[in-house]
Amino acid sequence: MNRKKLDSALMLCVVAFLLAVPAFAVDEQLAQRYMNAANDQYSLGNYAKAYSYVNTVMDLYGNDPLPQNVEVLAETAYYSNLLRIKEGRLYAELDELREKVAQRPFLATERIARTINVIESLEARDSRGPSGAGASRAVGATADELRLALESVRKETAAQNQRVNDEFRSELLGTQRDAYETALREAKEANGATGRVLVLILTLVAGICFIIFIAVIVNLSVSVRGQKAQNEKFVETLKVVSELARLPGQTSVMQALPHVYGPAGEVRMIGSALAETGLPPEPATEAERAELSALAVKCRDFGAQIDQATGRKNNSKNVAELVFKISQEMGWPQYESTLFFSVAMVYDI
């Protein structure tokens, strides 16, 4: 009695230990290698090997849930292997396959069940053998049933392929539509960004043009005001000269200028120096000529100092050279042109 109790206790311990031990995890890498091998064999038309590799994969998972790709490949390999069994009349392999289908309910698809029934009918007919007219009629009836079954299988396969094609086409159209909508949306966003950049550029250009326009207007206004001020100063100068001319005992400034007009009002060439010009006589000696040269040099130095004080570089020199050239063109002799040059150098003193 004690012996039986001891054995029962040991058995309970063993069961508890087995339940406590965690199940071994599926070797995913090994299962994937067998899956790849099954795919390769199926592509080569070796349906028996593909069937064997798929069984190995399912055995690796044991009672764990199978991934969807494993179920799809298993159903395809089983169906292809059934067609091989049917064509080769390999009835001995049907029992094993039928048992595995019974163990895996997801394999009991309509086409697999129909193909198993067809093979079983063929096996029953072959086991009975032909026996006269009755046998011939039975064979004919069985052949008709097989043709109907095969026709049904073909129709189902065609319908399934059509459904798969329709689903694929629908998915492809949906993907294309999504891609088109995405591209259209991105194009609209890009156009909107380009439009905003263009508006910003046009605004900047308009702002720059407005600033330039304002600057031109201001510059013109300043120039007009400056010219107006110069005209006003010139008018005031004329008024002062006019008042000086009316003072008693004073010689008019205008009367002190050289006379360049003749009695009839025409312009006279004064190169002969015969007319009254109000200028000193032409130097007759070397000393007088040296004095004239010294005067020109002194006036040139004064002109440089004047330009430095007024901030107008070479202004007096440019005016003096222009006056000298004009006097030469008008026919004045070298002496008078030199005097004019000297006076022009210090015109702004």
C-alpha positions in Angstrom: 0.0 0.0 0.0 2.8 2.4 0.9 4.5 1.4 -2.4 1.5 2.4 -4.4 1.3 5.8 -2.6 4.9 6.4 -3.2 4.6 5.7 -6.9 1.6 8.0 -7.2 3.5 10.8 -5.5 6.5 10.4 -7.8 4.2 10.4 -10.8 2.5 13.7 -9.6 6.0 15.2 -9.2 7.0 14.3 -12.7 3.8 15.7 -14.1 4.2 18.9 -12.2 7.8 19.2 -13.3 6.8 18.7 -17.0 4.1 21.3 -16.7 6.5 23.7 -15.0 9.2 23.4 -17.8 8.5 26.1 -20.5 7.9 24.9 -24.0 10.8 25.2 -26.4 10.6 28.2 -28.7 10.3 27.6 -32.4 13.5 27.9 -34.3 12.5 30.6 -36.7 15.7 30.4 -38.8 15.3 26.6 -39.2 11.7 27.0 -40.1 12.5 29.7 -42.6 15.2 27.5 -44.3 12.6 24.7 -44.7 10.1 27.2 -46.1 12.6 28.4 -48.7 13.4 24.8 -49.6 9.7 24.1 -50.0 9.2 27.2 -52.2 12.2 26.2 -54.4 11.0 22.6 -54.8 7.5 23.8 -55.6 8.8 26.1 -58.3 10.8 23.2 -59.8 7.7 21.0 -59.9 8.9 18.6 -57.2 5.6 18.6 -55.3 6.4 15.5 -53.2 9.6 17.2 -51.7 7.7 20.5 -51.3 5.0 18.5 -49.4 7.7 16.9 -47.2 9.4 20.2 -46.4 6.1 21.9 -45.5 5.3 19.0 -43.1 8.6 19.5 -41.4 7.9 23.2 -41.0 4.5 22.4 -39.4 6.1 19.9 -37.1 8.6 22.5 -35.9 5.7 24.7 -34.9 3.9 21.8 -33.2 0.7 23.1 -31.5 1.7 26.7 -31.8 -0.3 28.9 -34.2 1.1 28.8 -37.7 2.0 32.0 -39.6 -0.3 32.8 -42.5 2.4 32.3 -45.1 3.0 28.8 -43.8 -0.7 28.0 -44.1 -0.9 29.3 -47.6 2.2 27.4 -48.8 1.0 24.2 -47.0 -2.5 24.3 -48.7 -0.8 24.8 -52.1 1.7 22.0 -51.6 -1.0 19.6 -50.4 -3.2 20.3 -53.3 -0.3 19.9 -55.8 0.7 16.7 -54.2 -2.8 15.4 -54.4 -2.8 16.0 -58.1 0.4 14.1 -58.4 -1.1 11.2 -56.4 -4.2 11.2 -58.6 -2.2 11.2 -61.9 0.1 8.5 -60.7 -2.5 6.4 -58.9 -0.3 6.5 -55.8 -3.1 5.4 -53.5 -0.6 4.3 -50.7 0.3 8.0 -50.1 -3.3 9.1 -49.8 -3.8 7.7 -46.3 -0.9 9.7 -44.7 -2.0 12.9 -46.5 -5.6 12.3 -45.3 -4.5 11.9 -41.7 -2.5 15.1 -41.8 -5.4 17.0 -43.3 -7.6 15.7 -40.4 -5.0 17.0 -38.0 -4.8 20.5 -39.6 -8.4 21.8 -40.2 -7.1 24.8 -42.3 -6.0 22.2 -44.9 -9.5 20.9 -45.5 -10.3 23.4 -48.2 -12.9 22.6 -50.8 -10.6 21.8 -53.6 -8.5 19.5 -51.4 -11.6 17.7 -50.2 -12.9 17.3 -53.7 -9.6 16.0 -55.0 -9.5 13.5 -52.2 -12.9 12.2 -53.1 -11.9 11.9 -56.7 -8.8 9.9 -55.8 -10.9 7.6 -53.5 -13.4 7.0 -56.4 -10.5 6.1 -58.7 -9.0 3.8 -56.0 -12.4 2.0 -55.5 -12.9 1.6 -59.3 -9.4 0.3 -59.8 -9.7 -2.2 -56.9 -13.0 -3.7 -58.3 -11.7 -4.0 -61.9 -13.9 -4.4 -65.0 -16.6 -7.1 -65.1 -18.5 -7.2 -68.4 -21.1 -4.7 -69.4 -22.0 -3.7 -65.9 -18.4 -3.0 -65.2 -18.2 -1.0 -68.4 -21.2 1.0 -67.4 -19.7 1.6 -64.0 -16.5 2.7 -65.5 -18.3 5.0 -67.8 -20.3 6.5 -64.9 -17.2 6.9 -62.9 -15.4 8.5 -65.8 -18.3 11.0 -66.2 -18.2 11.7 -62.5 -14.4 12.3 -62.8 -14.9 14.6 -65.7 -17.6 16.6 -63.9 -15.4 16.7 -60.8 -12.4 17.9 -62.8 -14.5 20.4 -64.6 -15.8 21.7 -61.3 -12.3 21.9 -60.0 -11.2 23.9 -63.1 -14.1 26.3 -62.8 -13.4 26.8 -59.1 -9.7 27.3 -59.8 -10.5 29.8 -62.6 -13.0 31.7 -60.4 -10.4 31.8 -57.6 -7.7 33.1 -60.0 -10.2 35.7 -61.3 -10.9 36.8 -57.7 -7.2 37.1 -57.0 -6.7 39.1 -60.2 -9.6 41.3 -59.4 -8.2 41.9 -55.9 -4.8 42.6 -57.3 -6.2 45.0 -59.9 -8.3 46.8 -57.3 -5.3 47.1 -55.0 -3.1 48.3 -57.9 -5.7 50.9 -58.9 -6.0 52.0 -55.4 -2.2 52.4 -55.1 -2.1 54.3 -58.4 -5.0 56.6 -57.3 -3.2 57.3 -54.0 0.0 58.0 -55.8 -1.8 60.4 -58.2 -3.5 62.2 -55.4 -0.3 62.5 -53.5 1.5 63.9 -56.6 -1.3 66.3 -57.2 -1.3 67.5 -53.7 2.5 68.0 -53.7 2.2 69.8 -57.0 -0.4 72.2 -55.6 1.8 72.8 -52.5 4.8 73.4 -54.8 2.8 75.8 -57.0 1.5 77.6 -53.9 5.1 78.0 -52.6 6.3 79.2 -56.0 3.4 81.7 -56.1 4.3 83.1 -52.7 8.0 83.4 -53.6 7.0 85.2 -56.8 4.7 87.6 -55.0 7.5 88.3 -52.5 10.0 89.0 -55.3 7.6 91.3 -57.1 6.9 93.1 -53.8 10.6 93.6 -53.2 11.2 94.8 -56.8 8.2 97.2 -56.5 9.6 98.5 -53.2 13.1 99.0 -54.7 11.6 100.9 -57.7 9.5 103.1 -55.3 12.7 103.9 -53.3 14.6 104.8 -56.5 11.7 106.9 -57.7 11.6 108.8 -54.3 15.4 109.3 -54.5 15.2 110.7 -58.0 12.3 113.0 -57.0 14.3 114.2 -54.0 17.4 114.7 -56.1 15.5 116.7 -58.7 13.9 118.8 -55.9 17.3 119.5 -54.4 18.8 120.4 -57.8 15.9 122.7 -58.6 16.2 124.4 -55.3 20.0 124.8 -55.8 19.5 126.2 -59.2 16.8 128.5 -58.0 19.1 129.7 -55.2 21.9 130.3 -57.7 19.6 132.3 -60.0 18.4 134.3 -57.0 22.1 135.1 -56.1 22.8 136.0 -59.7 19.9 138.4 -59.8 21.0 139.9 -56.5 24.5 140.4 -58.0 23.1 142.1 -61.0 21.1 144.4 -58.7 24.2 145.3 -56.7 26.1 146.0 -59.9 23.2 148.2 -61.1 23.2 150.1 -57.8 27.0 150.6 -58.0 26.7 152.0 -61.5 24.2 154.6 -60.3 26.4 155.8 -57.5 28.0 159.3 -58.1 31.7 159.4 -58.7 31.9 155.7 -59.4 32.9 154.0 -62.7 30.6 151.3 -63.9 32.0 147.8 -63.6 30.6 147.0 -67.1 32.4 150.0 -68.5 35.7 148.8 -67.2 35.5 145.6 -69.2 37.3 145.4 -72.6 35.3 146.7 -75.6 34.7 143.7 -77.9 32.0 145.3 -80.0 32.6 147.9 -82.7 30.6 151.0 -83.3 28.1 149.1 -85.5 27.6 146.4 -82.9 29.5 143.7 -84.7 32.1 141.5 -82.9 35.6 142.7 -83.7 38.8 140.6 -83.8 41.1 142.3 -81.3 44.2 140.4 -82.3 45.7 143.6 -83.9 45.5 145.3 -80.4 44.5 148.5 -82.2 41.2 148.9 -80.4 40.8 150.2 -76.9 40.7 147.1 -74.7 41.5 148.4 -71.3 44.4 146.0 -71.1 48.0 146.9 -70.3 50.2 147.3 -73.4 52.1 144.3 -74.6 55.5 144.0 -73.0 58.3 145.3 -75.1 61.3 144.3 -73.1 62.5 141.0 -71.7 61.9 142.2 -68.2 58.3 142.9 -68.9 57.9 139.5 -70.4 59.5 137.9 -67.4 57.1 139.9 -65.2 54.1 138.6 -67.2 55.4 135.0 -66.7 55.8 135.5 -63.0 52.3 136.9 -62.8 50.9 133.8 -64.5 52.9 131.5 -62.1 51.7 133.5 -59.1 48.0 133.3 -60.2 48.4 129.6 -60.9 49.6 129.1 -57.3 46.7 131.2 -55.9 44.3 129.1 -58.0 45.6 125.9 -56.5 45.1 127.4 -53.0 41.6 128.5 -53.9 40.7 125.0 -55.1 42.0 123.5 -51.9 39.9 125.9 -49.9 36.7 125.3 -51.9 37.2 121.6 -52.2 37.1 121.6 -56.0 40.1 119.9 -57.3 41.7 121.5 -60.5 38.7 123.7 -60.9 40.6 127.0 -61.4 43.1 125.2 -63.7 40.4 123.8 -65.9 38.6 127.2 -66.1 41.8 129.0 -67.0 42.8 126.5 -69.7 39.3 126.8 -71.2 39.5 130.6 -71.2 42.9 130.5 -72.8 41.7 128.2 -75.6 38.6 130.3 -76.2 40.8 133.5 -76.4 43.1 131.8 -78.9 40.2 130.7 -81.1 38.8 134.3 -81.0 42.2 135.5 -82.4 43.6 137.2 -79.3 47.4 137.3 -79.2 49.6 135.3 -76.9 49.9 138.2 -74.5 46.2 138.9 -74.0 45.5 135.1 -73.8 48.1 134.8 -71.0 46.5 137.7 -69.1 43.1 136.0 -69.5 44.6 132.8 -68.3 46.0 134.5 -65.2 42.7 136.2 -64.3 40.7 133.0 -64.8 43.1 131.2 -62.3 41.9 133.6 -59.6 38.3 134.2 -60.7 37.0 132.5 -57.5 39.3 134.3 -55.1 
